[in-house]
Amino acid sequence: MLGRKPFAARIRASVTMAAAMAGVAASIGIAAAIGVATAAMPARATAVVAPPPATRADEADWAPVPYRNAQLSVPGEWLVETPQQPWCGFPQTGGMIFVGVRPHNLGQGCHLTANLAWIVPAGHIPRGIRHRKPTAVINGIPVYQRRGAQGSVVYLVPELAVRVGARGPRAHRVLATLRRSALSVVLSGAAARPVPASWTWRQYGGARFATPPSWPLQREDQWATCGTGLEDRTLLLIHATRPPALLPCPFPIPTAAAQQGEPGLTVVTGKYAARSVGQRYRRCTVRDGTRICLSTVTGQGGFDSGVLIFSVAKPHQHARAFLLLGLSGSGARARAVFDSISVAARKKG
């Protein structure tokens, strides 16, 4: 199999390799970051901000970069920085976006690119701010401007519990792409929508779920792959009867395009299922007799931002299956798959 690799091992390898590559980059004079401080300032006149026109040729290759409930879209070649994924910007890189951490000094002779963006936790949200007139409304989301470093534009987004910011020639165009992340749509807690009648229902490894009929079915007996754990627009069923095989996977440059989500579902069961997926699960909810526990990497950005990893079991029982769900597009299709998932009823007889 190609395209996947056990998740924990892949993330560990990414961090180690990124640190090593940052040192190499510094030795040849390649780039890094400085801090951007923000503080409150009075809101300006309200404006409705629309996303950049889709017809712009130079935005055809932009990619969404999510963090928790929010996402910004940036040119696909921009580098993505997270606390677990440090990287120095190459001179030819058009920009960088920091996710989960403000732009900061990485040392080793690195410096910022001219175009820069970030998404971070909201921090302190002033009481009653949602009753004030917002600075702007971006794609239906009220935002409140905050003070930033010279040349920066910073918005507090209480509805999504984040702050977003940007600076450089593309700052306003990037901020105009603010939207809810696919993860936010999947985990919104809104009433579940009916599964489309054309979808295919399956039971596997103690889980029951539905997927689009256009997704082909693929079966494996071992996790021995590189990447996110998904096959694009495919239902992958892995009954892990053998330990995961760690392959010599190439280290991908962490660009926005390389990390964007793709649709698909992988279900892992068997003796080595938990070891293959390699995650910890702490945030659990019970839904119609099914306990769903989310991986601790959920919503943290970087290499794990395009997939939702979770376990499925009956309440007070060990996990019966581990699932990886692609987070792509608006999140509507992933939400439909997620809402369909439950513990399969045991067959009689």
VOPAGU-2260 file (C-alpha; in pm, 1 decimal, decimal comma):
REM VOPAGU-2260
SITE   aa  ch    i         X         Y         Z
SITE  MET   A    0       0,0       0,0       0,0
SITE  LEU   A    1     111,3     353,8     -66,0
SITE  GLY   A    2       0,6     686,7      75,3
SITE  ARG   A    3     -35,2     612,1     447,2
SITE  LYS   A    4     171,5     552,1     761,4
SITE  PRO   A    5      84,3     485,9    1129,1
SITE  PHE   A    6     -21,4     822,8    1261,9
SITE  ALA   A    7     179,4     852,6    1582,8
SITE  ALA   A    8     496,2     731,0    1415,9
SITE  ARG   A    9     441,6     972,0    1128,7
SITE  ILE   A   10     393,9    1270,8    1358,8
SITE  ARG   A   11     700,6    1181,5    1565,6
SITE  ALA   A   12     904,8    1145,8    1248,6
SITE  SER   A   13     771,5    1476,7    1119,6
SITE  VAL   A   14     876,7    1666,4    1431,8
SITE  THR   A   15    1221,9    1511,7    1437,0
SITE  MET   A   16    1278,7    1563,6    1068,0
SITE  ALA   A   17    1141,1    1918,8    1076,9
SITE  ALA   A   18    1383,3    2014,8    1352,5
SITE  ALA   A   19    1670,9    1864,0    1161,8
SITE  MET   A   20    1569,1    2030,9     838,9
SITE  ALA   A   21    1531,4    2366,1    1017,8
SITE  GLY   A   22    1894,5    2341,5    1120,8
SITE  VAL   A   23    1996,8    2262,1     764,8
SITE  ALA   A   24    1790,0    2552,2     638,1
SITE  ALA   A   25    1953,8    2789,2     885,4
SITE  SER   A   26    2299,7    2682,1     773,0
SITE  ILE   A   27    2224,5    2806,6     423,3
SITE  GLY   A   28    2063,0    3130,3     536,0
SITE  ILE   A   29    1696,4    3022,1     519,6
SITE  ALA   A   30    1433,8    3200,1     714,5
SITE  ALA   A   31    1220,1    3215,0    1049,8
SITE  ALA   A   32     986,6    3406,6    1264,3
SITE  ILE   A   33     941,6    3688,3    1516,6
SITE  GLY   A   34     657,2    3745,0    1762,1
SITE  VAL   A   35     340,1    3939,7    1688,3
SITE  ALA   A   36     171,4    4091,5    1994,9
SITE  THR   A   37    -199,1    4181,7    2006,5
SITE  ALA   A   38    -406,4    4397,3    2243,1
SITE  ALA   A   39    -758,0    4537,4    2247,3
SITE  MET   A   40    -852,7    4844,4    2048,2
SITE  PRO   A   41   -1187,6    5010,5    1973,0
SITE  ALA   A   42   -1386,9    4856,1    1691,1
SITE  ARG   A   43   -1409,9    5043,8    1366,0
SITE  ALA   A   44   -1710,6    5088,9    1141,7
SITE  THR   A   45   -1880,7    4762,3    1046,1
SITE  ALA   A   46   -1811,3    4624,5     701,5
SITE  VAL   A   47   -1924,8    4307,2     529,4
SITE  VAL   A   48   -1621,6    4132,4     389,6
SITE  ALA   A   49   -1668,6    3882,4     107,9
SITE  PRO   A   50   -1410,0    3621,6       7,7
SITE  PRO   A   51   -1174,4    3711,5    -277,1
SITE  PRO   A   52   -1332,0    3656,7    -619,8
SITE  ALA   A   53   -1307,1    3289,2    -718,1
SITE  THR   A   54   -1218,6    3388,8   -1072,6
SITE  ARG   A   55    -875,9    3523,8    -976,3
SITE  ALA   A   56    -625,7    3299,7   -1150,0
SITE  ASP   A   57    -368,3    3335,6    -874,5
SITE  GLU   A   58    -615,4    3198,9    -617,2
SITE  ALA   A   59    -706,0    2882,2    -804,0
SITE  ASP   A   60    -446,6    2688,0    -604,2
SITE  TRP   A   61    -524,9    2825,0    -259,0
SITE  ALA   A   62    -575,0    2565,3      16,0
SITE  PRO   A   63    -766,9    2579,5     347,4
SITE  VAL   A   64    -561,3    2566,4     667,6
SITE  PRO   A   65    -780,5    2470,0     966,2
SITE  TYR   A   66    -734,1    2507,2    1339,3
SITE  ARG   A   67   -1008,6    2398,4    1577,3
SITE  ASN   A   68   -1331,1    2570,4    1466,8
SITE  ALA   A   69   -1177,4    2805,2    1210,0
SITE  GLN   A   70    -985,0    2802,3     886,2
SITE  LEU   A   71    -808,4    3048,0     658,3
SITE  SER   A   72    -719,1    2977,7     297,3
SITE  VAL   A   73    -373,7    3064,2     169,3
SITE  PRO   A   74    -172,9    2993,7    -146,6
SITE  GLY   A   75     -93,2    2623,6    -159,1
SITE  GLU   A   76     284,5    2675,1    -149,0
SITE  TRP   A   77     277,7    2862,3     183,4
SITE  LEU   A   78     447,2    2678,8     470,7
SITE  VAL   A   79     238,0    2571,5     770,8
SITE  GLU   A   80     395,4    2612,0    1116,5
SITE  THR   A   81     255,1    2448,5    1433,7
SITE  PRO   A   82     401,2    2387,7    1780,7
SITE  GLN   A   83     470,8    2027,8    1676,0
SITE  GLN   A   84     581,4    2116,3    1323,9
SITE  PRO   A   85     857,9    2380,1    1316,9
SITE  TRP   A   86     997,8    2482,2     982,3
SITE  CYS   A   87    1202,6    2758,4     827,1
SITE  GLY   A   88    1067,5    2936,1     521,8
SITE  PHE   A   89    1255,4    2898,1     198,5
SITE  PRO   A   90    1345,9    3221,8      13,1
SITE  GLN   A   91    1117,9    3121,0    -274,9
SITE  THR   A   92     822,5    3055,9     -40,8
SITE  GLY   A   93     546,1    3311,3     -88,4
SITE  GLY   A   94     433,8    3308,0     273,5
SITE  MET   A   95     384,7    3125,7     601,5
SITE  ILE   A   96      83,3    3054,6     821,4
SITE  PHE   A   97     120,7    2976,7    1193,0
SITE  VAL   A   98    -144,3    2748,7    1344,5
SITE  GLY   A   99    -198,7    2720,2    1718,1
SITE  VAL   A  100      95,7    2948,7    1789,6
SITE  ARG   A  101     174,5    3311,6    1711,6
SITE  PRO   A  102     467,4    3380,3    1480,4
SITE  HIS   A  103     775,4    3348,7    1695,2
SITE  ASN   A  104    1150,9    3355,0    1679,8
SITE  LEU   A  105    1285,0    3013,0    1580,6
SITE  GLY   A  106    1645,5    3129,0    1598,9
SITE  GLN   A  107    1916,7    2977,5    1379,1
SITE  GLY   A  108    1918,4    3279,4    1151,2
SITE  CYS   A  109    1560,7    3230,0    1026,7
SITE  HIS   A  110    1330,2    3518,0     935,5
SITE  LEU   A  111     970,8    3581,4     832,4
SITE  THR   A  112     840,6    3588,0     479,8
SITE  ALA   A  113     673,7    3906,0     353,7
SITE  ASN   A  114     327,7    3743,8     364,8
SITE  LEU   A  115     224,2    3599,6     698,1
SITE  ALA   A  116     -94,9    3473,3     865,0
SITE  TRP   A  117    -192,4    3297,9    1187,3
SITE  ILE   A  118    -479,6    3130,9    1373,9
SITE  VAL   A  119    -450,2    3100,6    1753,3
SITE  PRO   A  120    -681,0    3040,5    2051,9
SITE  ALA   A  121    -897,4    3342,4    2131,2
SITE  GLY   A  122    -757,6    3394,3    2477,8
SITE  HIS   A  123    -953,0    3646,6    2685,1
SITE  ILE   A  124   -1289,0    3735,4    2531,0
SITE  PRO   A  125   -1430,8    4060,1    2679,6
SITE  ARG   A  126   -1766,1    4014,4    2848,6
SITE  GLY   A  127   -2057,5    4118,7    2631,6
SITE  ILE   A  128   -1848,4    4164,2    2318,1
SITE  ARG   A  129   -2101,6    3974,8    2107,9
SITE  HIS   A  130   -2355,3    4246,8    2184,8
SITE  ARG   A  131   -2126,3    4510,1    2035,1
SITE  LYS   A  132   -2117,8    4611,4    1673,2
SITE  PRO   A  133   -1850,6    4402,1    1499,3
SITE  THR   A  134   -1572,8    4553,6    1297,3
SITE  ALA   A  135   -1668,2    4334,9    1002,9
SITE  VAL   A  136   -1868,5    4027,1     907,7
SITE  ILE   A  137   -1666,4    3776,0     707,1
SITE  ASN   A  138   -1868,2    3500,3     540,9
SITE  GLY   A  139   -2138,9    3546,5     803,9
SITE  ILE   A  140   -1892,7    3545,2    1096,4
SITE  PRO   A  141   -1865,1    3863,4    1311,6
SITE  VAL   A  142   -1507,8    3972,4    1383,5
SITE  TYR   A  143   -1365,3    4240,0    1612,5
SITE  GLN   A  144   -1040,8    4414,3    1528,8
SITE  ARG   A  145    -759,6    4412,8    1781,5
SITE  ARG   A  146    -432,1    4599,3    1795,8
SITE  GLY   A  147    -143,0    4425,4    1623,7
SITE  ALA   A  148     216,4    4491,5    1534,5
SITE  GLN   A  149     272,3    4757,9    1271,3
SITE  GLY   A  150     143,6    4641,4     935,6
SITE  SER   A  151     -65,1    4357,5    1085,9
SITE  VAL   A  152    -443,1    4311,1    1084,8
SITE  VAL   A  153    -578,0    4111,7    1382,1
SITE  TYR   A  154    -936,2    3996,5    1447,1
SITE  LEU   A  155   -1091,4    3838,6    1754,6
SITE  VAL   A  156   -1353,6    3582,6    1647,3
SITE  PRO   A  157   -1564,5    3494,8    1955,8
SITE  GLU   A  158   -1801,7    3275,4    1755,1
SITE  LEU   A  159   -1514,3    3041,5    1663,7
SITE  ALA   A  160   -1307,2    3098,1    1980,4
SITE  VAL   A  161    -996,3    3204,4    1786,7
SITE  ARG   A  162    -792,6    3508,7    1686,1
SITE  VAL   A  163    -679,8    3540,5    1327,5
SITE  GLY   A  164    -423,7    3777,0    1188,9
SITE  ALA   A  165    -218,7    3852,5     880,8
SITE  ARG   A  166      34,5    4097,9     750,7
SITE  GLY   A  167     192,8    4173,0     417,7
SITE  PRO   A  168      52,6    4243,2      70,7
SITE  ARG   A  169    -198,5    3956,4      91,5
SITE  ALA   A  170    -319,0    4016,5     447,5
SITE  HIS   A  171    -672,2    4135,3     366,9
SITE  ARG   A  172    -724,9    3873,3      96,4
SITE  VAL   A  173    -625,6    3593,7     335,6
SITE  LEU   A  174    -846,1    3721,0     620,2
SITE  ALA   A  175   -1140,2    3747,9     381,5
SITE  THR   A  176   -1132,8    3366,7     347,8
SITE  LEU   A  177   -1219,1    3308,5     716,3
SITE  ARG   A  178   -1471,5    3024,8     749,8
SITE  ARG   A  179   -1579,9    2748,2     982,8
SITE  SER   A  180   -1350,3    2448,1     958,1
SITE  ALA   A  181   -1476,9    2112,1     836,1
SITE  LEU   A  182   -1403,1    1981,1    1186,5
SITE  SER   A  183   -1636,5    2243,0    1334,6
SITE  VAL   A  184   -1913,2    2130,8    1099,3
SITE  VAL   A  185   -1863,7    1762,7    1184,9
SITE  LEU   A  186   -1863,2    1823,4    1562,7
SITE  SER   A  187   -2120,2    2104,0    1570,2
SITE  GLY   A  188   -2370,6    1910,5    1779,5
SITE  ALA   A  189   -2658,0    2011,8    1553,0
SITE  ALA   A  190   -2932,2    1758,5    1489,3
SITE  ALA   A  191   -2814,2    1472,8    1270,0
SITE  ARG   A  192   -2929,5    1482,3     910,8
SITE  PRO   A  193   -3075,8    1172,4     742,8
SITE  VAL   A  194   -2820,8     963,8     555,0
SITE  PRO   A  195   -2876,6     999,3     177,3
SITE  ALA   A  196   -3086,0     711,1      47,2
SITE  SER   A  197   -2825,8     627,9    -217,7
SITE  TRP   A  198   -2546,6     568,1      37,9
SITE  THR   A  199   -2422,3     219,4     122,9
SITE  TRP   A  200   -2457,3      84,9     477,7
SITE  ARG   A  201   -2192,8    -151,8     616,6
SITE  GLN   A  202   -2095,8    -328,1     937,8
SITE  TYR   A  203   -1731,0    -391,2    1016,4
SITE  GLY   A  204   -1535,6    -462,1    1332,6
SITE  GLY   A  205   -1830,2    -386,4    1556,7
SITE  ALA   A  206   -1911,3     -54,0    1388,5
SITE  ARG   A  207   -2197,2      37,1    1156,7
SITE  PHE   A  208   -2169,8     328,0     912,4
SITE  ALA   A  209   -2269,8     460,8     570,7
SITE  THR   A  210   -2055,0     595,8     287,3
SITE  PRO   A  211   -2119,7     743,2     -58,8
SITE  PRO   A  212   -2177,0     475,8    -325,2
SITE  SER   A  213   -1895,6     619,2    -538,8
SITE  TRP   A  214   -1633,7     527,5    -276,8
SITE  PRO   A  215   -1475,5     192,5    -371,3
SITE  LEU   A  216   -1407,9     -65,4    -101,0
SITE  GLN   A  217   -1049,8    -170,5     -25,5
SITE  ARG   A  218    -942,2    -433,6     229,7
SITE  GLU   A  219    -603,5    -488,4     397,4
SITE  ASP   A  220    -472,0    -703,9     683,1
SITE  GLN   A  221    -188,4    -477,8     795,3
SITE  TRP   A  222    -120,9    -109,0     838,4
SITE  ALA   A  223     193,8     -57,5     630,5
SITE  THR   A  224     168,5     284,6     476,0
SITE  CYS   A  225     271,1     650,9     448,6
SITE  GLY   A  226      54,1     961,2     484,8
SITE  THR   A  227    -269,9    1032,3     669,9
SITE  GLY   A  228    -423,8     685,5     688,2
SITE  LEU   A  229    -679,3     760,0     414,2
SITE  GLU   A  230    -722,9     663,8      53,1
SITE  ASP   A  231    -884,4     948,5    -143,5
SITE  ARG   A  232   -1260,8     888,4    -185,4
SITE  THR   A  233   -1223,0     529,5     -64,9
SITE  LEU   A  234   -1356,3     313,8     216,9
SITE  LEU   A  235   -1051,2     130,1     352,5
SITE  LEU   A  236   -1110,4    -161,1     591,3
SITE  ILE   A  237    -802,4    -285,6     776,1
SITE  HIS   A  238    -822,7    -597,4     992,9
SITE  ALA   A  239    -483,3    -562,0    1158,0
SITE  THR   A  240    -377,4    -921,5    1221,9
SITE  ARG   A  241      -8,9    -826,0    1203,6
SITE  PRO   A  242     191,8    -546,4    1368,8
SITE  PRO   A  243     212,9    -223,1    1165,8
SITE  ALA   A  244     505,4    -208,0     925,1
SITE  LEU   A  245     700,8     115,7     937,6
SITE  LEU   A  246     810,2     214,4     591,2
SITE  PRO   A  247    1090,8     456,1     493,9
SITE  CYS   A  248     843,5     728,8     403,2
SITE  PRO   A  249     966,9    1053,7     246,1
SITE  PHE   A  250     925,4    1362,8     462,8
SITE  PRO   A  251     679,3    1603,1     296,0
SITE  ILE   A  252     745,9    1976,3     303,9
SITE  PRO   A  253     460,5    2110,5     521,9
SITE  THR   A  254     282,1    2328,6     269,5
SITE  ALA   A  255     -84,5    2419,9     286,3
SITE  ALA   A  256    -157,6    2220,6     -30,4
SITE  ALA   A  257      17,6    1908,5      99,2
SITE  GLN   A  258    -183,1    1909,2     423,1
SITE  GLN   A  259    -535,1    1981,1     302,9
SITE  GLY   A  260    -795,3    1714,8     378,8
SITE  GLU   A  261    -930,6    1462,5     134,1
SITE  PRO   A  262   -1257,7    1268,5     156,4
SITE  GLY   A  263   -1245,8     907,5     269,3
SITE  LEU   A  264   -1295,1     670,5     561,5
SITE  THR   A  265   -1059,1     412,4     712,0
SITE  VAL   A  266   -1179,3     159,8     970,3
SITE  VAL   A  267    -916,6     -35,0    1164,2
SITE  THR   A  268    -993,1    -343,1    1375,3
SITE  GLY   A  269    -811,2    -653,0    1490,2
SITE  LYS   A  270    -538,4    -743,0    1739,1
SITE  TYR   A  271    -302,9    -461,8    1633,6
SITE  ALA   A  272    -564,5    -194,5    1558,7
SITE  ALA   A  273    -483,5      39,4    1848,4
SITE  ARG   A  274    -110,4       2,6    1791,9
SITE  SER   A  275    -152,1      72,5    1420,3
SITE  VAL   A  276    -346,3     395,5    1464,2
SITE  GLY   A  277    -125,5     495,3    1758,2
SITE  GLN   A  278    -337,2     759,4    1931,7
SITE  ARG   A  279    -463,0     853,5    2277,7
SITE  TYR   A  280    -835,3     917,4    2331,6
SITE  ARG   A  281    -967,1    1142,3    2608,9
SITE  ARG   A  282   -1268,9    1337,9    2486,4
SITE  CYS   A  283   -1558,4    1092,7    2487,0
SITE  THR   A  284   -1932,6    1129,7    2433,8
SITE  VAL   A  285   -2213,5     876,1    2429,5
SITE  ARG   A  286   -2460,1     893,4    2142,6
SITE  ASP   A  287   -2752,1     650,3    2113,9
SITE  GLY   A  288   -2568,8     376,0    2298,4
SITE  THR   A  289   -2236,9     437,1    2122,7
SITE  ARG   A  290   -1928,8     583,2    2292,9
SITE  ILE   A  291   -1717,8     791,0    2054,8
SITE  CYS   A  292   -1378,0     907,0    2181,4
SITE  LEU   A  293   -1175,9    1166,2    1988,2
SITE  SER   A  294    -800,3    1151,8    1950,9
SITE  THR   A  295    -604,0    1409,7    2147,9
SITE  VAL   A  296    -463,9    1552,4    1821,7
SITE  THR   A  297    -812,4    1664,0    1713,2
SITE  GLY   A  298    -812,7    2018,7    1579,1
SITE  GLN   A  299    -446,4    2093,9    1652,9
SITE  GLY   A  300    -350,2    2169,8    1293,6
SITE  GLY   A  301     -53,5    2061,9    1085,6
SITE  PHE   A  302     -19,3    1711,4     946,5
SITE  ASP   A  303    -318,1    1583,1    1145,6
SITE  SER   A  304    -558,1    1862,7    1045,4
SITE  GLY   A  305    -714,8    1684,4     747,6
SITE  VAL   A  306    -843,6    1380,4     935,0
SITE  LEU   A  307   -1063,5    1314,6    1239,1
SITE  ILE   A  308    -942,0    1012,2    1438,0
SITE  PHE   A  309   -1173,2     845,5    1689,9
SITE  SER   A  310   -1267,9     514,8    1850,7
SITE  VAL   A  311   -1607,9     349,5    1868,0
SITE  ALA   A  312   -1735,1     120,7    2143,8
SITE  LYS   A  313   -2028,8      46,1    2367,4
SITE  PRO   A  314   -2032,7     247,0    2690,8
SITE  HIS   A  315   -1796,1     104,5    2954,9
SITE  GLN   A  316   -1633,7    -132,3    2704,2
SITE  HIS   A  317   -1301,1    -127,8    2525,1
SITE  ALA   A  318   -1293,0      24,4    2177,7
SITE  ARG   A  319   -1419,1    -210,5    1909,0
SITE  ALA   A  320   -1295,9     -10,6    1611,5
SITE  PHE   A  321   -1077,4     289,2    1526,5
SITE  LEU   A  322   -1183,2     522,5    1248,1
SITE  LEU   A  323   -1012,6     792,8    1042,6
SITE  LEU   A  324   -1248,0    1030,5     862,5
SITE  GLY   A  325   -1130,8    1277,2     599,9
SITE  LEU   A  326   -1210,7    1644,3     666,4
SITE  SER   A  327   -1248,0    1809,7     328,5
SITE  GLY   A  328   -1449,7    2082,3     160,6
SITE  SER   A  329   -1734,6    2228,0     364,4
SITE  GLY   A  330   -1740,4    1927,6     595,9
SITE  ALA   A  331   -2101,0    1839,8     502,7
SITE  ARG   A  332   -2016,9    1497,8     357,6
SITE  ALA   A  333   -1786,9    1411,6     649,1
SITE  ARG   A  334   -2065,0    1517,3     887,9
SITE  ALA   A  335   -2307,7    1277,7     718,3
SITE  VAL   A  336   -2060,8     989,2     754,1
SITE  PHE   A  337   -1988,4    1078,6    1117,7
SITE  ASP   A  338   -2358,5    1099,4    1206,5
SITE  SER   A  339   -2417,3     752,7    1058,6
SITE  ILE   A  340   -2160,8     580,0    1283,4
SITE  SER   A  341   -2278,2     356,1    1568,1
SITE  VAL   A  342   -2198,2      27,7    1736,1
SITE  ALA   A  343   -2326,0    -256,2    1520,7
SITE  ALA   A  344   -2589,5    -483,3    1667,0
SITE  ARG   A  345   -2468,1    -837,7    1720,8
SITE  LYS   A  346   -2609,5   -1085,0    1474,2
SITE  LYS   A  347   -2843,4   -1346,7    1622,5
SITE  GLY   A  348   -2781,4   -1713,2    1582,3
